[in-house]
């Protein structure tokens, strides 16, 4: 039996949260249950109470991370046993954010496999402190785990489960603008870009561009 994961997105009505959706797709494939909610005009605590998640998940950029940390602190005051997970750029480039009270886990880099391992371990009641790509805080100690190998076959990753967005607000189905990504990785060390930080995390394997097949991309588009 899987766990229940609640993805909380501040601007869910804006650009599709592709990173979180890819993670959710892999979690659903592994037998876990996922739900998305937006925070605009919502009583988030009431949503948490209704859904009863085992994990609450945020994807945060730097700057916006303060909003999510504040929201997480508020939720954890009422539901201290819920495991809080932060991914996205801020957690990737500043994993020390795990030191924030109330934050339990941060994920560096691509989060699909790490999130599945985390939720599988929670579902079984196993130790989740040694999962690669995750920094985990437990009983006041922080476990800083190394990077895992990158997925080479992007076609094997499920399509983003946009139905989770539409279940939250069906008007999002009718939005004419959708987001897609066809590759990961970059060989260039541009000084103004985040790419060198990912090379530091993953090593030279990040420089080898991984590309989805044309057939796989078209299948998602249609």
Secondary structure, DSSP 8 states (H G I E B T S, - for coil): ---EEEEEETTTTSS--HHHHHHHHHHHHTT-EEEEEE-TT--HHHHHHHH--SEEEEE--TTTHHHHHHHHHHHHHH-TTSEEEEESHHHHH-GGGGGSTT--EEE-S--HHHHHHHHHHHHHT---TT-TTEEEEETTEEEE-------S-GGGS----THHHHHH-GGGGG-S------EE------TTSSHHHHHHHH-GGGGS-EE--HHHHHHHH-
